[in-house]
């Protein structure tokens, strides 16, 4: 397994992390036994970073990861690092009620996460979205107190813009910014990524396959289930979907020329954007995990990168990455 360091102050982690959200929420039903087997397979393959949110399945995802860690081999369990997002407010029907970044709430969320995960510390802790009613300095300051108390090792951020990144970094060391970054989501390249690099903050990139859209496995006539949030995503709607899959067809020609899969090409592209970027792959099954790990063996030279850029130019995606109601919560989009 290759490794990378999250920023100048963060931990050294596997070059690919495992995003566990889909094992509990938003993509429809998942197989619990297969989910745990996939986490075990990732740990056995040398993946050390496991990313979750305390609101994924209203705690289900943390309980799932906790079970997987308890039943993993001692060496794999010792290597595992947890990255946790907090702050999203849910209701019993699965609805969303905003975000809470108050210091007292930060510590309350952390207490529950530690219990569900069955660990004595969280390796990287971050608010999922900035609470507009609470200065980021107060939220980060509360996490810094958790670090001082030994309950958290490193402070992360999620989906924040360049200005907020600077404000947060002035309060305490920030290990990494978790943010969507892929061939068809390149908005961070203009201001956010340069600012993170200036401040010595790493990037954990989620959505590297754009929720399966650019995985090479999404069929044009696929029908999404009622529990699959992609049914509300603009990029998966009507003509947007067809135009985006045209981009995938163009990318497939590049992948075929190298003898690798579309997913491996897309993940390798993110890996090639800098040693300070760690892609998170949202594999829910062992076969998808195996495919994603194969991206580590894909080398993209200058001509490959140029061919990929020609196939999927920056800004070529059709549709926003979230519905408008959710885009309004993204500090990174302001």
ABEGO torsion letter per residue (X at the ends): XBBBBBEAABBBBBABBBBAAAAABGAEBBBAAAAAAAAAAAAAAGBABBBBBAABGGGAAAAAAAAAAAABBAAAAAABBBBBBBGBBBBAAGBBAEBBABAAAAAAAAAAAAAAAGBABBABBBBABBBAABBAAAAAAAAAAAAAAGABABBBBBGBBAAAAAAAAAABBBABBBBBBBAABAAAAAAAAAAAAAAGBBBBBBGAAGGGAAAGABBAABBBBAABAAAABAAABEAAAAAAAAAAAAAAAAAAAAGBBAAAAAAAAAAAAEAABBBBBABABAAAAAAAAAAAABBBBAAAAAAAAAABBBGABBEBABBAAAAAABAAAX
